[in-house]
């Protein structure tokens, strides 16, 4: 099933959907495949190029307050690393992911 077919099965014209997602009913009318409305904000990447956006998509995507640096101020080792108190990531409003809550867990604790 295509993305368009899946969307057509959704009640996008219903009041609750229309209030939360007003752009959905007309999303296929102009530039249907364009990544309109995507926001990439407050991400941290240590070294290298991180966003992987195609050039023809850049005009549709809002990139803001992201940090790419050779040393962003990490401490510890993967998978249990965090940010040092002096990390530049704090200056962009980055919020640490609670790593202890990520990944497989004992189903009986859910």
Legacy VTK file of the C-alpha trace (Angstrom):
# vtk DataFile Version 3.0
C-alpha trace
ASCII
DATASET POLYDATA
POINTS 110 float
0.000 0.000 0.000
1.383 3.406 -0.949
1.647 6.378 1.364
-1.135 8.075 -0.584
-3.420 5.049 -0.182
-2.742 4.951 3.552
-3.521 8.654 3.870
-6.756 8.261 1.901
-7.909 5.715 4.499
-7.433 8.214 7.332
-10.264 10.535 8.490
-8.251 13.678 7.679
-11.395 15.791 7.134
-12.848 14.944 10.553
-12.842 17.849 13.041
-10.263 16.324 15.381
-7.811 15.585 12.543
-8.474 18.875 10.750
-7.702 20.813 13.921
-4.433 19.010 14.625
-3.257 18.499 11.003
-4.882 21.218 8.856
-2.455 20.659 5.971
-3.308 16.983 5.390
-6.425 17.314 3.215
-4.459 19.265 0.576
-1.028 17.669 0.955
-1.201 15.927 -2.458
-2.268 19.015 -4.419
1.133 20.697 -4.823
4.597 19.130 -4.680
3.284 15.960 -3.107
6.675 14.380 -2.470
8.293 17.503 -1.012
9.255 17.194 2.673
7.315 20.320 3.613
7.060 21.254 7.263
9.925 19.154 8.596
11.921 20.742 11.397
15.309 19.429 12.474
16.253 21.217 15.669
18.630 20.787 18.614
20.548 17.791 17.330
24.139 17.061 18.235
26.702 15.361 15.993
30.302 14.805 16.942
32.375 14.992 13.765
31.409 14.578 10.145
28.334 15.514 8.147
25.140 14.499 9.822
21.966 15.718 8.138
22.079 13.705 4.888
19.522 15.994 3.236
19.289 15.968 -0.521
19.952 19.383 -2.033
16.488 19.529 -3.618
14.914 19.013 -0.174
16.833 21.706 1.724
14.421 24.521 0.813
11.563 22.657 2.498
13.287 21.709 5.744
13.964 24.025 8.664
17.360 23.370 10.231
17.952 25.300 13.448
20.053 25.182 16.607
21.951 22.043 15.601
25.527 21.426 16.699
28.150 19.664 14.581
31.656 19.784 16.036
34.744 17.626 16.394
34.243 17.725 20.162
30.706 18.406 21.392
31.625 17.614 24.990
30.811 13.944 25.442
31.870 11.927 28.460
31.691 8.206 29.098
31.569 5.480 26.479
28.821 4.091 24.295
26.187 3.060 25.012
26.331 4.957 28.325
27.685 8.351 27.449
26.496 11.811 28.342
27.387 15.462 28.076
29.999 17.200 30.158
28.875 20.253 32.116
30.880 22.457 29.703
29.404 20.882 26.546
28.449 23.276 23.748
25.247 21.238 23.357
23.794 22.961 26.411
24.002 26.318 24.600
21.565 25.173 21.859
19.002 23.845 24.320
19.815 20.180 23.684
18.122 17.853 26.149
19.811 14.569 26.946
17.890 11.447 25.966
17.258 9.253 29.044
19.461 6.418 27.756
18.416 4.145 30.615
14.918 4.152 29.090
16.066 3.276 25.541
16.287 -0.246 24.175
14.912 -3.638 25.153
13.405 -3.965 28.604
11.878 -6.731 30.612
8.219 -6.898 29.415
7.040 -7.565 32.978
8.196 -4.072 34.007
6.010 -2.248 31.472
LINES 1 111
110 0 1 2 3 4 5 6 7 8 9 10 11 12 13 14 15 16 17 18 19 20 21 22 23 24 25 26 27 28 29 30 31 32 33 34 35 36 37 38 39 40 41 42 43 44 45 46 47 48 49 50 51 52 53 54 55 56 57 58 59 60 61 62 63 64 65 66 67 68 69 70 71 72 73 74 75 76 77 78 79 80 81 82 83 84 85 86 87 88 89 90 91 92 93 94 95 96 97 98 99 100 101 102 103 104 105 106 107 108 109
